[in-house]
Amino acid sequence: MAALDIKNVIKRHGKLQTVSDVSLSVAAGERVALLGHNGAGKTTIIKMILGLMPITEGSISVLGHAPGSAAARAQTGYLPESVAFHGSLTGREQLHHFARLKKASKTQADELLERVGLAHAADRKIRTYSKGMRQRVGLAQVVLGQPKLAILDEPTSGLDPVSRHEFYDIVEELAENGCAVMLSSHALTELELRTDRIAILSKGQLVANDSLQALRKEAALPIKFKVTATSETIESVNTQLGGSRVNGRSVELFCTPDEKVGVLSSITALGAIVKDVDVTPASLEELYRHFSKVEEKH
């Protein structure tokens, strides 16, 4: 049984349908990225999962329970996009409060403050915290009580690059411990190697739902090669491979995924005159634009 199971869910607000027949599941230990532009339906789906908004049609099962039920809430961790805490409490007091609500120990709360890099500020008032520090308090409260489902909405907002790396380390630990993780984020680059599956919403419809590798195969977007030689041999490389000269020592060319092996063979056949090769498949951002039909703004 999936930890989170969304089946044929429809959400209407009067005559406006914001979610259209979406089916999506997240298994224990799986990390799924939920992507979509503003208004695509991500927030609506999250609210329905949490029991904060009724479902018009279809069903959602949270660890075998109804969304918003006591049993579902007890096993779910949630980090909203904009976290809000009581400014007059210290970080430690706030997390101890969450520990009581989740029936977790204060010892675990203190350990998590250190794990998210807040041990030095644990006894300061939260009103003195930066946005990134408040986000780390939010992440710590998600992990409290060892949830079986974690819903993370723009979780790295306000975090510096080092903190983002540490955040994904914690997400990986959650998954390794069997927690199902759903991340909603606009930071596409950092999700490429940090999730198991990509789900893309567009105008309330699920338009893609697979691994990054499978989506690349389905989209069949061009693969870019950058072949580097020397200033003396680059003309010969360009003549034999074709493509475009990008500077005095490199050639850039594109091919379809099916042509990749053939292109690599042609490059290898050139021998020692080739000094380096960079192969760049379609990025998650390019795949997102392809499946959601979001055009680049010029």
C-alpha positions, 0 to 999 in steps of 0.5 A: 500500500502506498503511503500517499494514494491520490485517485482520480481527484477533482476539485471544483470551486463553483464552476472553476475546476482547479484539479482535474482527475489527478492520480498520484501515489508516493511509496514508503521511502520514495521522494517525489517532486511535485512541480507546476507553475503558480495556479497549476493546482499544487497548493490545492492538492497539498491542502486536500492531502492535509485535510484542509480542503474538501475533495469534490470527487475522487479519494485520497488515502494518507497512510491508510487513513482519511486526510485530516484525520487524527491518525493521518496527522499523527504520522504526517510532517508538513513544512509550509512555504511561509513558516510562522512561529511565535516570535516571543518563544525561543527556538528550543521552546518552540520545538519543545512545544511541537515535541509535546504535540507529536508525543516526541521527547525533548531530547529528540527536539534538542538533537534536531536543533543541532542537526539543522544547525541551530544549536548556537541560537536555540535559546534566542527569541525566534523574532531575532531569526532570519528567514533561513533560520526559521525555515530550519526550525520548520524542517526540524518540526517536520522530522520530529516524531519520525513521520511516515509522510512528509509534505514539503512546500518550497522547503529551501526558500531562504536557505543558503547553498550550504543549508540547502545541501544539508536540508537534502541530506536530511530528506535523504535520511527521512527516505532511508528510514521509510518516510514517503516524501513529497516536495513542491519546489520551483528550484528545479536544478537542485531537484534533479539528483535529489528525487526519485520521481517527477510529477508535473501539473499544468492547469490542474492536470497531471501531465508527467509522472515518472523518473527523470531518465524516463521523462528524458526518453519520452520527451526526446529533447536534444542532447548537447555535446561540447567537444574540446580539442586544440587550436591546431586540431579544432578545425579538423574536429569541426570538419569531421563532426559538424556542429558549431564552433563556440570558441577557438578550441571547442565544437558544439553539436546536438543530437536526439537521444537515439543518436547519442551512442553513434555521436559518441562513437564518432567522437571516440574515433577521432582519437587523441586530437579530442581533449575533452567531451561534455555531454549534457542531456535535457535539464529538468527545467527544459523537461518542465517547459516541454511537458507543461507547455510553459514558453520561455519569456523573452 
